[in-house]
Amino acid sequence: MDAATDAMAEARRHIETALVEKAASNAGFRDLLKNDPHGALKEQFGTDPIPSLKISVVEERAGEIVLVLPRAIAEDELPDALLDYAAGGNAQECWNSFKKDFLFKPLEGKGLV
């Protein structure tokens, strides 16, 4: 993970922690978070940073554990690390990483690369 990805992950953890802590101590906010996550974001932080983003809130029940998996990256989609390189303008490093990790990876071990 690079610095930009780390910063985004840390921001997400901060937001999630703040929402969960407030929901744990405030039943009205908990209901708002479950029924209108964007409204809860606006109440907690004064703004809804990405109104077009779909937000799902799942409440665990007794005897249940909810495991959230990160979304899978499609084969035709670049991972965030490569998008960061491209957005930063470092085309050579982006190309080198793309060649090494994606373009020629299927050929590794076959004596072709």
JOBEL-V24390 format. One record per residue. N is the residue number from 0. RES is the residue in one small letter. SS is DSSP state (H for helix, E for strand, L for the rest). PSI is psi in whole degrees, 0 to 359 (NA if undefined). Layout:
n = (N	N)
res = (RES	RES)
ss = (SS	SS)
psi = (PSI	PSI)
This chain:
n = (0	1	2	3	4	5	6	7	8	9	10	11	12	13	14	15	16	17	18	19	20	21	22	23	24	25	26	27	28	29	30	31	32	33	34	35	36	37	38	39	40	41	42	43	44	45	46	47	48	49	50	51	52	53	54	55	56	57	58	59	60	61	62	63	64	65	66	67	68	69	70	71	72	73	74	75	76	77	78	79	80	81	82	83	84	85	86	87	88	89	90	91	92	93	94	95	96	97	98	99	100	101	102	103	104	105	106	107	108	109	110	111	112)
res = (m	d	a	a	t	d	a	m	a	e	a	r	r	h	i	e	t	a	l	v	e	k	a	a	s	n	a	g	f	r	d	l	l	k	n	d	p	h	g	a	l	k	e	q	f	g	t	d	p	i	p	s	l	k	i	s	v	v	e	e	r	a	g	e	i	v	l	v	l	p	r	a	i	a	e	d	e	l	p	d	a	l	l	d	y	a	a	g	g	n	a	q	e	c	w	n	s	f	k	k	d	f	l	f	k	p	l	e	g	k	g	l	v)
ss = (L	L	H	H	H	H	H	H	H	H	H	H	H	H	H	H	H	H	H	H	H	H	H	H	H	L	H	H	H	H	H	H	H	H	H	L	H	H	H	H	H	H	H	H	H	L	L	L	L	L	L	L	L	L	L	L	L	L	L	L	L	L	L	L	L	L	L	L	L	L	L	L	L	L	L	L	L	L	L	H	H	H	H	H	H	H	H	H	L	L	H	H	H	H	H	H	H	H	H	H	H	H	H	L	H	H	H	L	L	L	L	L	L)
psi = (138	179	319	318	319	317	319	318	320	319	317	315	319	313	312	317	315	318	315	318	316	320	328	333	358	104	322	318	322	314	318	316	318	322	334	76	323	322	322	319	315	319	317	318	356	358	160	103	327	83	336	350	131	129	126	131	125	129	124	150	166	135	16	146	131	123	125	120	141	153	147	145	128	156	332	14	136	141	161	322	318	325	322	318	314	317	329	352	8	76	321	314	322	312	315	316	318	314	313	314	336	313	312	359	318	343	349	144	359	11	16	345	NA)
